[in-house]
Amino acid sequence: MGETKVAIYTRVSTLDQSNEGQEHELRQYAKQRGWSVIRIYADKVSGLKSSRPALDELLQDARKRKFSCVAVWRIDRLGRSVSHLLEVLETFKALGIAFVSFSEAIDTSTPTGMMVFTVLAAVAALERSILVERIRMGLDNAKRRGVRLGRPAKKKLDAGEISRIRAKRLKGATLRQLAEEHGASLWSIYKACSR
């Protein structure tokens, strides 16, 4: 078996915090395991942000198989939610890349680590199904109360305006031009022209 090439990912939430502590711990851990650190990916951004430059770059490099393992100081440094974390871990799994979380002692290259990964996957699936169920229940309840769902129309078009819109459309006006001219949504203009 060849040398384990590891990528280290660190994240702090604010610019005045430092990634150095996480990096130091992970470098020491890699050294103890006899791993070669390929690169440090460091973000200074809230975990709630959907786009994190270093994480995005880490995922791109993972797809290029530049390393065989990713190490983080704590699992919450990687994912902004259980479902996001699972999505990232699923990507690593599909690429054959091991994942290690130093603080929680999770290592997906071991049977115990894979068990933890499986439990996380089950929790994420439960989280998604509960969310879908709540949304469906809320929509059904709103419908029963007579709430009109969807985005309200920008403007209600009267019969005369619809006739003028159709005439302009026949002369070559685009849907977007007509929407801007009449202060209506593109969908309203499309419906008016297709009647």
C-alpha positions in Angstrom: 0.0 0.0 0.0 1.4 3.4 -0.9 1.9 6.5 1.2 -1.3 8.2 2.5 -1.5 11.7 1.0 -3.7 13.9 3.2 -5.4 17.2 2.7 -6.1 19.3 5.8 -9.2 21.5 5.9 -9.5 24.2 8.6 -12.2 26.8 9.2 -12.8 29.6 11.6 -15.9 31.8 11.6 -14.4 35.3 11.7 -11.4 37.1 10.2 -10.0 37.9 13.6 -9.7 34.2 14.5 -6.8 32.0 13.5 -6.6 28.6 11.8 -3.2 27.9 13.3 -4.3 25.8 16.2 -6.3 23.5 14.0 -3.5 23.3 11.5 -0.9 22.5 14.2 -3.0 19.7 15.7 -3.7 18.1 12.3 -0.1 18.3 11.1 1.0 16.5 14.3 -1.7 13.9 13.9 -0.7 13.3 10.2 3.0 13.0 11.3 2.1 10.4 14.0 0.2 8.4 11.4 3.0 8.6 8.9 0.9 10.6 6.4 2.2 13.1 3.9 0.4 16.5 4.1 -0.3 17.5 0.5 -2.0 20.9 1.2 -3.8 23.0 3.8 -7.1 24.4 2.8 -8.1 27.2 5.2 -11.4 29.1 5.2 -12.2 32.2 7.4 -16.0 32.2 6.9 -19.1 31.3 8.8 -20.1 27.6 8.5 -23.6 28.8 7.4 -22.2 30.2 4.2 -23.1 28.0 1.2 -19.9 28.9 -0.7 -16.6 28.6 1.0 -13.6 29.1 -1.3 -11.2 26.7 0.3 -13.8 24.0 0.7 -14.8 24.4 -2.9 -11.2 24.1 -4.0 -10.7 21.0 -1.7 -13.7 19.3 -3.5 -12.3 20.2 -6.9 -8.9 18.7 -6.0 -10.6 15.6 -4.5 -12.2 15.0 -7.9 -8.7 15.2 -9.4 -7.6 12.6 -6.8 -4.8 14.8 -5.5 -5.0 13.1 -2.1 -6.4 9.9 -0.5 -7.6 11.4 2.8 -9.1 14.6 4.2 -8.5 15.5 7.8 -10.4 18.1 9.9 -10.0 19.2 13.5 -13.7 18.8 14.2 -16.5 17.6 12.1 -18.5 20.9 12.3 -15.6 22.7 10.6 -16.6 20.9 7.4 -20.4 20.9 7.0 -22.9 23.7 7.6 -25.7 21.1 8.4 -26.0 17.4 8.7 -27.3 17.1 5.2 -24.4 19.3 3.8 -21.9 17.3 5.8 -23.3 14.1 4.4 -23.2 15.4 0.9 -19.5 16.2 1.3 -18.8 12.8 2.9 -20.7 11.0 0.1 -18.5 12.8 -2.4 -15.4 11.6 -0.6 -16.7 8.1 -0.3 -17.6 7.9 -4.0 -14.0 9.1 -4.8 -12.4 6.5 -2.5 -11.1 9.3 -0.2 -11.0 8.6 3.6 -12.2 11.2 6.0 -10.8 11.8 9.5 -12.2 14.1 12.2 -9.5 14.5 14.8 -11.6 15.7 17.8 -14.4 13.1 17.4 -11.9 10.3 16.4 -13.9 9.5 13.2 -11.9 7.7 10.5 -13.9 6.4 7.6 -11.0 4.1 6.6 -11.9 1.9 9.6 -15.1 -0.1 10.2 -16.0 2.0 13.2 -15.6 5.2 11.2 -17.8 3.8 8.5 -20.4 2.9 11.1 -20.4 6.6 12.3 -20.7 7.7 8.7 -23.7 5.4 8.3 -25.4 6.8 11.4 -24.8 10.3 10.1 -26.4 9.3 6.8 -29.4 7.9 8.6 -29.8 11.1 10.7 -29.6 13.3 7.5 -32.2 11.2 5.8 -34.5 11.5 8.8 -33.9 15.3 8.9 -34.8 15.5 5.2 -38.0 13.4 5.5 -39.2 15.3 8.6 -38.6 18.6 6.7 -40.5 17.4 3.7 -43.4 16.2 5.9 -43.6 19.5 7.7 -43.6 21.4 4.4 -46.3 19.2 2.9 -48.4 19.5 6.1 -48.0 23.3 6.1 -49.0 23.6 2.4 -52.1 21.3 2.9 -53.1 23.4 6.0 -52.7 26.7 4.0 -54.8 25.3 1.2 -57.6 24.2 3.6 -57.7 27.8 5.0 -58.0 29.1 1.4 -54.5 30.7 1.3 -53.5 31.3 -2.3 -50.0 29.8 -2.8 -47.3 30.9 -5.1 -45.9 34.3 -6.0 -48.6 37.0 -6.4 -49.0 38.4 -9.9 -47.1 41.7 -10.4 -50.2 43.1 -12.1 -53.6 41.8 -13.2 -54.0 42.3 -17.0 -57.4 43.4 -18.3 -58.9 42.3 -21.6 -57.9 45.4 -23.4 -54.3 45.2 -22.3 -54.2 41.5 -23.3 -55.3 42.4 -26.8 -52.7 45.1 -27.1 -50.0 42.7 -25.8 -51.0 40.1 -28.4 -50.9 42.7 -31.2 -47.4 43.8 -30.1 -46.2 40.2 -29.9 -47.4 39.5 -33.4 -45.3 42.5 -34.6 -42.2 40.9 -33.0 -42.0 42.3 -29.5 -40.3 39.9 -27.1 -41.9 38.7 -23.9 -39.4 40.5 -21.8 -40.0 43.8 -23.6 -43.8 43.4 -23.1 -43.3 42.5 -19.4 -41.2 45.7 -18.8 -43.6 47.9 -20.8 -46.7 46.7 -19.1 -45.2 46.2 -15.6 -46.2 42.5 -15.5 -44.3 39.3 -14.9 -42.9 37.3 -17.8 -45.3 34.5 -16.9 -48.3 36.8 -17.1 -47.3 38.0 -20.5 -46.6 34.4 -21.7 -50.1 33.4 -20.5 -51.7 36.4 -22.2 -50.0 35.6 -25.5 -50.7 31.9 -25.4 -54.5 32.1 -24.7 
